[in-house]
Amino acid sequence: MTTDPAHPDHAKYDCVVLGAGPGGSTAARLLAQHGARVLLVDRARFPRDKPCGGGVLISAAARLPFDLAAVSQRVVSGFRVTYKRGAGFSHGYPEPLAYMTRRRDLDTFLADQAVAAGATFADGQLVTALEFNGAGLVVRFRDGDLAAATTVVAADGANGVSRRALDMPPLSRAVALEANAPGAPRHAPDYVSLDLGSLPGGYGWLFPKDGHTNVGVGGWPSAGPSLKKHLAAYATSEGFDPAQLKDVQGYTLPLRRFHEPLVRGPVAFVGDAAGLIDPLSGEGIGNAFYSAQLAADEIARYLAGDVPDLAGYEHAVRCEIDPELVVARQLQALFNQTPWPYVQLLHRSGRFWTAFCRMVRGEATYVGFKGILGPAAALVDVAATYAIRGVDARSGWNRSD
């Protein structure tokens, strides 16, 4: 640890990373590997639980240079799908599709990788303020300590101090409620189960773990008041007693308007703090990894004096991540307008199912899937425009992109 000559009581870092989730720990690890002096901070003591199903898609895991086997409780290679909690169908796939983890294990493992790369990890440290100074920022902690930072990675989620302290626009949010049920699912116990069509703007899920099953439901903000009822009904339909559900937790899924900023001075927002959740699947770990990689690359160039600011990070997200989120938003709106035909495609079309699995594995993209349609893609754009207007009117977001 070095000190800031202008303020000898300030610890000085090339980068302070706020939040030790998947995005924060990834950014800290990569920057430390670049030789930067990195402080990784989290308000919670680790290991800690976090509301999240804990599923890591193969496409997300592929962005890491190490295996997640150490924290994977189960490797899933198939899905079971029900429509409005009715009879279901199952499809397997010859290759793994997702790792089932607990976030307390996954996040601790990722933070350990950052420390092994040379980052300093300070858990149990609540950040109360970020203040610009002439050379970067000062990070203030609740216990009175200070840290001076040339750059900051904001990976502290939609509710973290970063967005408030830097006057960033609020993010739109979907809502979710999850719990843990004892035992395994009675149907397809080695598959992820999805219930489609029951909740406006979302779905229900069963994620099988060791000795328990993560049960959850999520949807548009307007679904918030009914989530407890939907969770109980879904658990019951899958053979779980709602009275035995434990660790019931609600949370939000932040969604960014595509024109909104991702950089504020020497601060780069990544993962949930940037609102990079996939609006179709609700999955955020993959884009947390990806945005952290893009941010770390640009910060390393900035620290080396190769670029004047972090604008290149925002440009990279707009080129690499936003096109996928745009198509995902279109598909989400179209699906929720008339879900039944798409469920039938998953059930009866091997080609559609294979395309779905290839996207889960990162072997195909939303943009590429839409491109297969050729001239018909223009019809998707038109239909999605009207569907999104309907979503905005019904969802509780009260806005359109």
Secondary structure by P-SEA (a helix, b strand, c coil): ccccccccccccccbbbccccaaaaaaaaaaaaaccbbbbbbcccccccccccccccaaaaaaccccccccccccccbbbbbcccccbbbbbbccccbbbbbaaaaaaaaaaaaaaabbbbbcccccccccccccbbbbbccccbbbbbcccccccccccccccccccccccccccccccccccccccccbbbbbcccccccbbbbbbcccbbbbbcccccccccaaaaaaaaaaaaaccccccccbbbbbbbbbbccccccccccbbbcccccccccccccccaaaaaaaaaaaaaaaaaaaacccccaaaaaaaaacccaaaaaaaaaaaaaaaacaaaaaaaacccaaaaaaaaaaaaccccaaaaaaaaccaaaaaaaaaaaaaaaaaacccccccc
